[in-house]
């Protein structure tokens, strides 16, 4: 008896459905492109600043990972020793 996987992948909303017959079957993978929201067209890369930054991604389809860059080296360092605050 051979293992057999059958079914369908639907785009919106993204689902995997079907039937599996046989002894042991492993199904793995990613669904890409599903969803019914509009595509996100904003930046996918941000650099920390002193202000709050919001990427308006709620309800949107993302096409890549968001990259958060390191804190720029020209930012000052703040230390607190329990009695003195130092900004350098």
C-alpha positions in Angstrom: 0.0 0.0 0.0 1.5 3.3 -1.0 1.0 6.6 0.8 -1.2 9.0 -1.1 -2.0 12.7 -0.4 -4.8 14.5 -2.2 -6.5 17.8 -1.7 -6.5 21.4 -2.7 -4.9 24.7 -1.8 -7.2 27.6 -1.9 -5.9 31.2 -2.1 -8.4 33.5 -0.2 -8.7 32.7 2.6 -5.6 30.4 2.5 -6.4 26.9 3.5 -5.1 23.4 3.0 -7.6 20.6 2.9 -7.8 17.1 1.6 -7.5 13.4 2.5 -4.5 11.3 3.5 -4.4 7.6 3.1 -1.6 5.2 4.0 0.5 4.5 7.1 2.7 7.6 7.7 2.5 10.8 5.7 4.2 14.1 6.5 2.9 17.3 4.9 4.9 20.5 5.2 5.2 23.8 3.5 4.1 27.4 3.4 1.0 29.1 2.0 2.1 32.3 0.3 -0.1 34.9 -1.3 -3.3 34.1 0.6 -5.5 36.5 2.3 -8.1 39.0 1.2 -6.6 42.3 2.4 -4.8 44.8 0.3 -1.0 44.5 -0.3 1.2 46.5 2.1 3.0 49.1 0.1 5.0 50.8 2.8 8.6 50.4 3.9 9.9 47.0 5.0 13.0 48.5 6.7 13.2 50.8 9.7 16.0 52.3 11.8 15.3 53.1 15.5 14.8 56.8 16.3 13.8 58.8 19.3 10.2 58.8 18.0 7.6 56.0 17.8 7.4 54.5 14.3 4.3 52.6 13.1 4.2 50.6 9.9 0.5 50.5 8.9 0.3 46.7 8.3 -2.9 45.8 10.1 -5.1 43.8 7.7 -2.5 44.0 4.9 -0.7 41.2 3.0 3.0 41.3 3.6 5.4 40.2 0.9 8.7 40.2 2.8 10.1 40.3 6.4 10.3 43.6 8.2 14.0 44.5 8.9 14.7 46.6 12.0 18.2 48.0 11.7 20.6 48.4 14.6 20.5 51.5 16.7 22.8 54.0 15.0 26.2 54.4 16.6 25.9 58.2 16.8 23.1 57.8 19.4 24.2 58.7 22.9 24.6 56.2 25.8 22.7 56.8 29.0 24.0 55.2 32.3 22.6 55.4 35.8 24.7 54.4 38.8 22.0 54.8 41.4 22.8 58.5 42.1 24.1 60.0 38.9 22.7 60.0 35.4 25.3 60.2 32.7 24.7 60.9 29.0 27.7 60.4 26.7 
